[in-house]
Amino acid sequence: MAKETSKPNYFWSILTMKCPRCRRGPMFNNKNPWNLKKVFDMPEKCPECSQPYELEVGFWYGTGYVSYALSVALSVASFVAWYVLIGMSTSDNRFFWWLGLNIILLIVMQPWLMRISRVIYLYFFVRYDPHYKETKVSTFDYETGSYYKDNKQQDQ
């Protein structure tokens, strides 16, 4: 009888940026999101379960919406923290101080936000599969490589 491995935690897998299908393989080649030259350096497929990360041409465009929502949530959280800890007033510039610090926070966190938005977006489309070694990977109607190959042949 084969030993059953435990199911990796959903939220921990997202925060550690693991593949949604197996929750074990890394989604990025470089663990440091602040290495700006390699911020989006991803393997084509998960090294553990062979799940392709780009499900169709232009797949990552949807991450802009996720990134926007995360940025708004971070701004709201920083505003609430500022309001609770320092307070707001119409008689001084506390709001502008918060605004400036929030802008700095968003700029510093942007590489991590872009990466985590890719992870969350892919988790919308690919579900965890405890039997990922025996089952087929999740794909859309066509693969990215075949799309480009088919269009080159039509152009000629």
DOZATI-795710 format. One record per residue: chain; x, y, z of N, C-alpha, C in turn; residue in three letters. Coordinates in pm, whole numbers, plus 50000, padded with zeros to 5 digits. Atoms other than C-alpha are relative to their C-alpha. Layout:
! DOZATI-795710
['A'; [X; Y; Z]; [X; Y; Z]; [X; Y; Z]; 'ALA']
...
END
This chain:
! DOZATI-795710
['A'; [50084; 49882; 50000]; [50000; 50000; 50000]; [50089; 50125; 50000]; 'MET']
['A'; [49920; 49878; 50012]; [50143; 50338; 49896]; [49968; 50098; 50112]; 'ALA']
['A'; [50018; 49901; 49895]; [50196; 50599; 50160]; [49939; 50126; 49941]; 'LYS']
['A'; [50070; 49880; 50048]; [49963; 50894; 50114]; [50068; 50125; 50056]; 'GLU']
['A'; [49939; 49876; 49955]; [50123; 51238; 50128]; [49891; 50099; 50038]; 'THR']
['A'; [50099; 49904; 49955]; [49947; 51524; 50300]; [49977; 50109; 49894]; 'SER']
['A'; [50037; 49895; 50095]; [49768; 51792; 50100]; [50063; 50132; 50046]; 'LYS']
['A'; [49942; 49870; 49963]; [49969; 52118; 50095]; [49893; 50105; 50023]; 'PRO']
['A'; [50095; 49895; 49963]; [49791; 52415; 50249]; [49979; 50097; 49883]; 'ASN']
['A'; [50038; 49913; 50112]; [49607; 52633; 49994]; [50066; 50138; 50011]; 'TYR']
['A'; [49949; 49863; 49987]; [49705; 52975; 50131]; [50152; 50003; 50008]; 'PHE']
['A'; [49854; 50006; 49991]; [50063; 52873; 50212]; [50059; 49976; 49861]; 'TRP']
['A'; [49953; 50026; 50137]; [50099; 52743; 49855]; [49995; 50127; 49916]; 'SER']
['A'; [50008; 49872; 50072]; [49984; 53080; 49721]; [50111; 50092; 50046]; 'ILE']
['A'; [49898; 49908; 49948]; [50215; 53279; 49950]; [50142; 49957; 49964]; 'LEU']
['A'; [49867; 50048; 50039]; [50513; 53058; 49866]; [50012; 49983; 49849]; 'THR']
['A'; [50003; 49997; 50146]; [50416; 53081; 49496]; [50030; 49864; 49939]; 'MET']
['A'; [49987; 50136; 50052]; [50377; 52712; 49422]; [49893; 49974; 49894]; 'LYS']
['A'; [50092; 50041; 50107]; [50202; 52546; 49127]; [49863; 49966; 50058]; 'CYS']
['A'; [50133; 50029; 49945]; [49822; 52528; 49179]; [49959; 49853; 49987]; 'PRO']
['A'; [50042; 50139; 50023]; [49793; 52173; 49046]; [50061; 49904; 50101]; 'ARG']
['A'; [49934; 50091; 49906]; [50050; 51998; 49268]; [50033; 50068; 50133]; 'CYS']
['A'; [49964; 49919; 49884]; [50123; 52279; 49518]; [50139; 49966; 50054]; 'ARG']
['A'; [49865; 50035; 49960]; [50483; 52163; 49524]; [50107; 50068; 49914]; 'ARG']
['A'; [49901; 49943; 50091]; [50665; 52297; 49218]; [49999; 50152; 50004]; 'GLY']
['A'; [49994; 49853; 49999]; [50787; 52660; 49218]; [49950; 50059; 49869]; 'PRO']
['A'; [50049; 49933; 50120]; [50620; 52900; 48976]; [50103; 50095; 49939]; 'MET']
['A'; [49901; 49906; 50048]; [50924; 53126; 48944]; [50139; 49941; 50016]; 'PHE']
['A'; [49863; 50053; 49994]; [51289; 53045; 48871]; [50082; 50064; 50110]; 'ASN']
['A'; [49925; 49925; 49900]; [51418; 53310; 49110]; [49907; 50031; 50115]; 'ASN']
['A'; [50088; 49978; 49884]; [51276; 53331; 49463]; [49989; 50147; 50039]; 'LYS']
['A'; [49997; 49859; 49961]; [51363; 53702; 49499]; [49920; 50085; 49901]; 'ASN']
['A'; [50079; 49919; 50094]; [51086; 53918; 49348]; [50060; 50138; 49974]; 'PRO']
['A'; [49943; 49868; 50019]; [51298; 54233; 49386]; [50122; 49998; 49908]; 'TRP']
['A'; [49901; 50007; 50107]; [51550; 54108; 49128]; [49924; 50036; 49873]; 'ASN']
['A'; [50092; 49948; 50102]; [51379; 54324; 48866]; [50026; 49946; 49860]; 'LEU']
['A'; [49972; 50056; 50132]; [51556; 54173; 48564]; [49937; 49862; 49983]; 'LYS']
['A'; [50054; 50136; 50007]; [51411; 53832; 48651]; [49868; 49988; 50075]; 'LYS']
['A'; [50123; 50002; 49920]; [51082; 53928; 48817]; [49896; 49904; 49942]; 'VAL']
['A'; [50096; 50090; 50062]; [50876; 53726; 48565]; [50067; 49877; 49938]; 'PHE']
['A'; [49927; 50115; 50053]; [51133; 53455; 48493]; [49935; 49872; 50053]; 'ASP']
['A'; [50076; 50120; 49962]; [50910; 53145; 48499]; [50035; 49885; 49905]; 'MET']
['A'; [49989; 50112; 50093]; [50954; 52795; 48365]; [49870; 49987; 49920]; 'PRO']
['A'; [50121; 50017; 50080]; [50711; 52702; 48088]; [49901; 49907; 50069]; 'GLU']
['A'; [50083; 50099; 49932]; [50582; 52408; 48294]; [50052; 49979; 50141]; 'LYS']
['A'; [49962; 50033; 49863]; [50585; 52305; 48657]; [50102; 49886; 49998]; 'CYS']
['A'; [49900; 50108; 49998]; [50899; 52098; 48727]; [49950; 49874; 50071]; 'PRO']
['A'; [50052; 50115; 49925]; [50696; 51868; 48954]; [49891; 49924; 49923]; 'GLU']
['A'; [50116; 50067; 50060]; [50372; 51797; 48761]; [49982; 50031; 49851]; 'CYS']
['A'; [50004; 49963; 50142]; [50435; 51946; 48411]; [49878; 50082; 49959]; 'SER']
['A'; [50112; 49911; 50030]; [50137; 52184; 48435]; [50053; 50123; 49928]; 'GLN']
['A'; [49956; 49876; 50066]; [50185; 52460; 48174]; [49946; 50121; 50076]; 'PRO']
['A'; [50042; 49881; 49924]; [50173; 52802; 48339]; [49923; 50099; 49913]; 'TYR']
['A'; [50073; 49910; 50090]; [50063; 53007; 48037]; [49897; 49916; 49925]; 'GLU']
['A'; [50103; 50089; 50054]; [49731; 52846; 47947]; [49956; 50037; 49859]; 'LEU']
['A'; [50033; 49957; 50136]; [49671; 53051; 47630]; [50076; 50128; 49971]; 'GLU']
['A'; [49933; 49877; 50041]; [49812; 53343; 47436]; [49935; 50118; 50072]; 'VAL']
['A'; [50051; 49883; 49930]; [49777; 53663; 47638]; [49936; 49967; 50133]; 'GLY']
['A'; [50063; 50044; 49875]; [49677; 53468; 47949]; [50028; 50094; 50116]; 'PHE']
['A'; [49961; 49920; 49884]; [49863; 53697; 48189]; [49940; 50140; 50001]; 'TRP']
['A'; [50062; 49866; 49999]; [49672; 54013; 48085]; [49899; 50015; 50113]; 'TYR']
['A'; [50099; 49995; 49894]; [49406; 53927; 48342]; [50059; 50027; 50137]; 'GLY']
['A'; [49939; 49977; 49868]; [49657; 53961; 48623]; [49998; 50149; 50037]; 'THR']
['A'; [50010; 49857; 49970]; [49625; 54338; 48594]; [49884; 50030; 50095]; 'GLY']
['A'; [50116; 49982; 49912]; [49283; 54316; 48759]; [50029; 49950; 50141]; 'TYR']
['A'; [49965; 50055; 49869]; [49416; 54098; 49039]; [50099; 50093; 50070]; 'VAL']
['A'; [49901; 49909; 49943]; [49713; 54331; 49092]; [49935; 50129; 50048]; 'SER']
['A'; [50072; 49879; 49961]; [49481; 54631; 49102]; [49923; 49977; 50131]; 'TYR']
['A'; [50075; 50031; 49878]; [49258; 54464; 49364]; [50093; 49986; 50120]; 'ALA']
['A'; [49904; 50013; 49889]; [49562; 54374; 49576]; [50056; 50135; 50041]; 'LEU']
['A'; [49948; 49866; 49970]; [49694; 54731; 49551]; [49897; 50081; 50077]; 'SER']
['A'; [50107; 49930; 49928]; [49358; 54872; 49661]; [49988; 49944; 50142]; 'VAL']
['A'; [50008; 50062; 49867]; [49342; 54622; 49950]; [50116; 50043; 50088]; 'ALA']
['A'; [49883; 49956; 49924]; [49695; 54716; 50058]; [49986; 50147; 50041]; 'LEU']
['A'; [50022; 49858; 49969]; [49606; 55087; 50041]; [49895; 50018; 50109]; 'SER']
['A'; [50103; 49993; 49896]; [49291; 55036; 50247]; [50056; 49954; 50133]; 'VAL']
['A'; [49940; 50050; 49876]; [49485; 54833; 50503]; [50096; 50102; 50060]; 'ALA']
['A'; [49908; 49899; 49947]; [49753; 55101; 50532]; [49925; 50122; 50052]; 'SER']
['A'; [50081; 49887; 49953]; [49486; 55370; 50564]; [49939; 49969; 50137]; 'PHE']
['A'; [50060; 50040; 49871]; [49310; 55180; 50846]; [50107; 49999; 50108]; 'VAL']
['A'; [49891; 50002; 49901]; [49642; 55122; 51023]; [50041; 50143; 50037]; 'ALA']
['A'; [49964; 49860; 49975]; [49733; 55490; 50986]; [49893; 50069; 50085]; 'TRP']
['A'; [50112; 49938; 49928]; [49388; 55598; 51109]; [49997; 49956; 50146]; 'TYR']
['A'; [50003; 50054; 49864]; [49404; 55370; 51415]; [50122; 50046; 50081]; 'VAL']
['A'; [49876; 49969; 49927]; [49766; 55443; 51508]; [50028; 50150; 50010]; 'LEU']
['A'; [49964; 49858; 50003]; [49804; 55810; 51410]; [49878; 50090; 49997]; 'ILE']
['A'; [50122; 49920; 50010]; [49459; 55939; 51321]; [50001; 50091; 49879]; 'GLY']
['A'; [50016; 49905; 50111]; [49327; 56177; 51059]; [49941; 50129; 50055]; 'MET']
['A'; [50049; 49871; 49957]; [49256; 56542; 51093]; [49990; 50092; 49880]; 'SER']
['A'; [50011; 49900; 50107]; [49140; 56826; 50871]; [50086; 50123; 50029]; 'THR']
['A'; [49924; 49881; 49962]; [49360; 57074; 51057]; [50151; 49986; 49976]; 'SER']
['A'; [49857; 50015; 50030]; [49698; 56930; 50957]; [50019; 49913; 49875]; 'ASP']
['A'; [49968; 50071; 50124]; [49871; 56731; 50681]; [50015; 49849; 50018]; 'ASN']
['A'; [49985; 50144; 49976]; [49837; 56379; 50823]; [49954; 49916; 49880]; 'ARG']
['A'; [50048; 50075; 50116]; [49638; 56261; 50521]; [50107; 49998; 49891]; 'PHE']
['A'; [49898; 49994; 50105]; [49914; 56377; 50283]; [50123; 49919; 50037]; 'PHE']
['A'; [49891; 50085; 49954]; [50178; 56205; 50497]; [49966; 49853; 49973]; 'TRP']
['A'; [50042; 50138; 50029]; [49977; 55882; 50473]; [50006; 49973; 49850]; 'TRP']
['A'; [50001; 50017; 50144]; [49934; 55931; 50098]; [50142; 49978; 49947]; 'LEU']
['A'; [49860; 50015; 50042]; [50310; 55975; 50049]; [50059; 49866; 50042]; 'GLY']
['A'; [49948; 50128; 49953]; [50396; 55674; 50262]; [49932; 49883; 49928]; 'LEU']
['A'; [50070; 50105; 50073]; [50130; 55466; 50085]; [50056; 49985; 49859]; 'ASN']
['A'; [49940; 50006; 50134]; [50278; 55555; 49746]; [50134; 49928; 50006]; 'ILE']
['A'; [49871; 50067; 49984]; [50623; 55448; 49867]; [49980; 49851; 50025]; 'ILE']
['A'; [50031; 50140; 49970]; [50475; 55126; 50008]; [49960; 49925; 49873]; 'LEU']
['A'; [50045; 50065; 50123]; [50304; 55045; 49677]; [50115; 49982; 49900]; 'LEU']
['A'; [49886; 50011; 50091]; [50622; 55113; 49477]; [50094; 49889; 50046]; 'ILE']
['A'; [49910; 50103; 49947]; [50832; 54893; 49705]; [49940; 49861; 49986]; 'VAL']
['A'; [50066; 50130; 50004]; [50575; 54612; 49708]; [49960; 49956; 49858]; 'MET']
['A'; [50048; 50031; 50135]; [50503; 54624; 49332]; [50056; 49871; 49940]; 'GLN']
['A'; [49953; 50127; 50057]; [50736; 54338; 49224]; [49933; 49878; 50065]; 'PRO']
['A'; [50066; 50110; 49931]; [50586; 54108; 49489]; [49852; 49994; 49961]; 'TRP']
['A'; [50141; 49997; 50039]; [50232; 54221; 49400]; [49980; 49945; 49858]; 'LEU']
['A'; [50013; 50051; 50137]; [50290; 54145; 49031]; [50014; 49849; 49999]; 'MET']
['A'; [49982; 50145; 49996]; [50415; 53796; 49111]; [49882; 49930; 50066]; 'ARG']
['A'; [50109; 50066; 49928]; [50146; 53710; 49363]; [49869; 50009; 49920]; 'ILE']
['A'; [50120; 49990; 50084]; [49880; 53835; 49120]; [50002; 49893; 49891]; 'SER']
['A'; [49990; 50110; 50097]; [50008; 53584; 48861]; [49962; 49868; 50066]; 'ARG']
['A'; [50030; 50125; 49928]; [49989; 53308; 49120]; [49850; 49990; 50026]; 'VAL']
['A'; [50143; 50002; 49969]; [49636; 53400; 49231]; [49917; 49981; 49874]; 'ILE']
['A'; [50074; 50012; 50127]; [49517; 53436; 48871]; [50005; 49857; 49947]; 'TYR']
['A'; [49989; 50137; 50046]; [49648; 53092; 48777]; [49920; 49906; 50090]; 'LEU']
['A'; [50079; 50082; 49907]; [49479; 52947; 49088]; [49851; 50007; 49967]; 'TYR']
['A'; [50140; 49993; 50044]; [49144; 53065; 48942]; [49968; 49892; 49898]; 'PHE']
['A'; [50024; 50088; 50113]; [49186; 52832; 48644]; [50048; 49857; 50018]; 'PHE']
['A'; [49944; 50133; 49980]; [49386; 52534; 48770]; [49974; 49957; 50144]; 'VAL']
['A'; [50036; 50053; 49868]; [49262; 52324; 49062]; [50104; 49900; 50049]; 'ARG']
['A'; [49912; 50099; 49940]; [49460; 52109; 49302]; [49957; 49860; 49960]; 'TYR']
['A'; [50027; 50138; 50038]; [49486; 51748; 49190]; [50089; 49909; 50084]; 'ASP']
['A'; [49917; 50087; 49916]; [49600; 51500; 49457]; [50063; 49885; 49922]; 'PRO']
['A'; [49947; 50108; 50084]; [49660; 51245; 49178]; [50066; 50057; 49876]; 'HIS']
['A'; [49943; 49929; 50115]; [49857; 51481; 48956]; [50099; 49915; 49921]; 'TYR']
['A'; [49904; 50084; 50074]; [50110; 51210; 48864]; [49930; 49908; 49900]; 'LYS']
['A'; [50072; 50092; 50088]; [49842; 50994; 48700]; [49902; 50070; 49905]; 'GLU']
['A'; [50102; 49933; 50081]; [49609; 51258; 48548]; [50062; 50100; 49903]; 'THR']
['A'; [49958; 49906; 50104]; [49631; 51493; 48251]; [50003; 50143; 50056]; 'LYS']
['A'; [49989; 49861; 49956]; [49733; 51857; 48296]; [49882; 50082; 49952]; 'VAL']
['A'; [50107; 49909; 50039]; [49480; 52142; 48276]; [50047; 50091; 49888]; 'SER']
['A'; [49967; 49910; 50110]; [49480; 52333; 47947]; [49873; 50066; 49950]; 'THR']
['A'; [50113; 49940; 50069]; [49256; 52559; 47743]; [49987; 49933; 49863]; 'PHE']
['A'; [50027; 50060; 50130]; [49147; 52495; 47382]; [50126; 49971; 49919]; 'ASP']
['A'; [49877; 50020; 50076]; [49495; 52530; 47234]; [50117; 50045; 50087]; 'TYR']
['A'; [49880; 49963; 49925]; [49848; 52563; 47360]; [50065; 50121; 49935]; 'GLU']
['A'; [49936; 49879; 50048]; [50050; 52881; 47326]; [50093; 49972; 49883]; 'THR']
['A'; [49905; 50032; 50106]; [50321; 52719; 47113]; [49931; 49966; 49870]; 'GLY']
['A'; [50071; 50037; 50123]; [50074; 52571; 46866]; [49930; 50120; 49937]; 'SER']
['A'; [50063; 49879; 50053]; [49897; 52907; 46830]; [50099; 50077; 49914]; 'TYR']
['A'; [49900; 49926; 50075]; [50217; 53079; 46720]; [50042; 49923; 49875]; 'TYR']
['A'; [49959; 50082; 50113]; [50315; 52788; 46493]; [49892; 50002; 49891]; 'LYS']
['A'; [50110; 49996; 50098]; [49970; 52781; 46324]; [49991; 50133; 49929]; 'ASP']
['A'; [50009; 49868; 50062]; [49972; 53157; 46264]; [50116; 50026; 49906]; 'ASN']
['A'; [49887; 49982; 50091]; [50321; 53149; 46109]; [49974; 49926; 49869]; 'LYS']
['A'; [50029; 50077; 50121]; [50208; 52879; 45866]; [49895; 50070; 49915]; 'GLN']
['A'; [50104; 49930; 50074]; [49900; 53084; 45768]; [50054; 50125; 49932]; 'GLN']
['A'; [49942; 49878; 50056]; [50111; 53395; 45704]; [50083; 49972; 49876]; 'ASP']
['A'; [49910; 50031; 50113]; [50335; 53216; 45454]; [49926; 49966; 49875]; 'GLN']
END
